[in-house]
Amino acid sequence: MAGNIEVKIYEDSEKVVKAFAKEFYKIVNDSNQKRFDIALSGGETPKILFQHLSSKYREKLPWQRLHFWWGDERCVAPDHEDSSFGVANSLLFSKIEIPAENIHRVKGENDPVTEAQSYGQQLQEQLNHRNGWPVFDLIILGMGKDGHTASIFPNQIKLLESEHVCEVASHPESGQKRVTLTGKVLNNAHRVYFLVTGNGKARRVSQIMNNVKKAQKYPAYHIIPENGDLYWYLDEDAAEEIR
């Protein structure tokens, strides 16, 4: 059964990021864990988050205890403009003191199937487990205008029930290959935070929040940690159609 579920609405994307960063700081510093495993996402809002963390929390967070993974990654080289790792490295990792071994990137330049298997194996070996699946301490997710999250798209919703930790997904329009965490891993986390901004997401957010039947077609609708907490951090634009 799912734990706590909260929806929080802020004026704009910057305030969403500031509120989440403050919460993230509190969770990490209140934790007595020697290691804290986090899955990151790509997109525009995480860019703002990375910039905020590197400028305001560079000296405050215990980076040596934090291990960063990715919820999904495009199958491109790390210096490619589409690389989620590349963005995080440029805006955050290159500006803080963090051990190199704490950054666990998906090697998007490798064969996608081989890398999905390799990344899944790394997660199985390094993370704690619950019910046979790796457990993230915290996962950051976004949501696309089509209701996808990580790289689980509506036309590949079966990945929510995959028996593999990671799978290869294809972008429905470009066909670009991606490595993604699957639904059973996402729903096994201690905490999942959706950071969703912009009025282009408002209709999907409203359908999910109001539990309309159509929302069941959206992968984001099905992310409800079975033994963890779920938070939706929205800006006013993304929340404008919620009743």
N, C-alpha and C positions, 0 to 999 in steps of 0.2 A: 504493500500500500504506500502511496506517495506521502512524503512528509509535508512540510510547509510549502504553500504556494502563495506568492505575493506578486502584485502588479504595482509598479511605481511609475508615476508620470512626472516628467520634468519639462521645463520650458523649451529647451533646445538640446541639440546633440552635445554641446560642450558641458551643459549641466548634467546630462546623463553620464558622461564620462567622469566628471568630477565626483558625482555621487557614488558611482561604482568604485572608483579608485579609493575613495575614503573607506568604503566597506571592505574592499580587498585588503587594504592596509590593516584594518582592525582584525579581520579573520586570520591573516598570516601572523600577526604579532600576538594574538591571543592564543595561537596554537603552540603546543609544546612539542610538536612533531619535529624530528630532526630533518625530515624531508617532506616537501609539499609539492605534489605533482599537478600541473596546470596544462590544460589544452587550450590553445589559442585559435582564433579564426582570422580569416582575411576580411577585406572590405574597408569601406571608408571610415566607419566609426572606430574600428580598432586602430586606424592610423592616428586618430585624435587621441585615443587612449595611450598609445605608445609614446607620443610626444609629451603627454601630460605626466606619465610615469617617469620618463627620463629627465624631465625638468623639475618636477615637484617632489619626487620620491626617490631620487637617485641615491641620496645619503640616508634614507629612512628605512627602506625595506632590506631585510636580511637576504640579499640575492644569493648568497652561498647555500641557502637552504631550499631555494626554489628551483624546480626542474620544469622546463618548458617543452611541451609537445605541440602537435598540431591536430586539430579536428579534421582537417582536410588540407590538401595541397595540390596545386596544379602540377602536371608532369612536365616541368620545364627546369632548366638549369637554375641554380641559386642566384645568379646575377641577372636573370631574365626579369623584365618589368612586371610579369605576371606572378612572380614567385612571392607567396605569402611570407616565407622565411626571409627573403630578400628585403621586404618592407620592414618586418620586425627587426631585422639586423641593422638596417640603416637608421631607423628611428628610435630604437631602444637598446638593443644589445651592444652596439658599438659605443654607446655613451655611458654604460654602467660597468661596475666591476663585478663580473659574474664568471665563474669557472666555465671554460669551454665545454666541459663534459656535462654541464647542466642543460645544454641546449641540444635537443634531440630532433633534428630536422628530418623531414621526409626527403629522400634523395630523388627529387623529381626528374633528374637526368637519367636515372636508371630505367630498365624495363619495368613498366607499371605493375605487372602481375608479380614479378619477383620482388619489387620494392614493397608492395602491399603485404606480402607474406613476411618479409624481413621486418617491417615496421611492427606488424602485429606480434611477431615473436619477441621483439624488444620490449614491447609493452607487457607481454605475458611474463617475461623474465624480471622486469624491474619494478612493476607496480604491485601493490597489495591486491588481494583477490577477495571477491565475494561471489558465492554461487558459481565459481569457476571462471569468472570474468574479471578483467582488470578494473581497478577502482581509481578513478581520478578524484583528487581532493576538490578540484574546481574546474569546470568547463565553461568557456566563453563561447557563445554561439551568436550568429546573426540569422537573419531570415531574408530570403529573396522575395521579390515581388510575386513570384509564383508559389510561395510557401515552402520553398526548399530550405534545408538547413544542413550545415556541413556541406558535403557534396552528395546528399541524398535528395534527388529530384523527384517530382511527382510521378514521372514515368518510370522511375526505378525504386518505387516505394518498398519493394520487396527487400531492399537492403536493411530496412528496419528490423527484419527478422532473420538476417543472415547468421549463420553459425560461425562466421569468421570475424576476428577482431577488426580487420581492415579489408576493404574491397576496392576494386577499380570501378569508378563511375565515369560516365561520359556526359559532358554538357549537352543538353538536348538540342541546342541550336548550333553551336560551333563544332561539336563532336570532340572537343578537347578532353583528353584523359585526365583523371584526377584520382588520387588515393584518398579514401575517406574512412573515418571511424564508422562503424555500423551502429544500428539502433540499440542493440543490447549493451554495448559499451557506454553509449551516451546515457542510457537510462540506468546505469549502474553507478553513476557518480554520486559523491556526497552532496555536491552543489552544482546546479546548472544556472547560468545567467544568460538570458537573451538580451542583447543590446540592440534595439531596433529603433531606427530613426527615419524620418522623412515621410511625406504624405503618400508617396508611392507604395508604401506598405500598409496604409490605413485600412483598406478593404479586407485584406487578409487577416490583419490583427483583429479587426472587429468580428470576422467570421469565427476565428479561433476562440476569442474571449466569450462570444455569445453561443458557442457550442452548436453552431448550425451544422446541418448534415453535410453540406459541401466541404466543410473544413476538414473532414476526415480524409480527404484526398491530398491534404498538404502534410508533408513529412513533419514540419514543425509542430503540428497539432499533437503528434504522438510522442513528443519528448516530455515525459513526466517521470522523473526518477523514482524508481520503486521504493528505494530506501533512503532517499535524499530530499533536498529542498530545491524548489524551482522558483526563479525570480525572472520577471519580465521588467526590464528597465526601458521605458518608452519616452520619446519626446512628444510634445503636444501634437505635432503633425501626424505622427504614427498612431496616436490614440484618438484622433478627432472623430472617428466613426463609432467608437465604443459607446454603447448605451448603458 
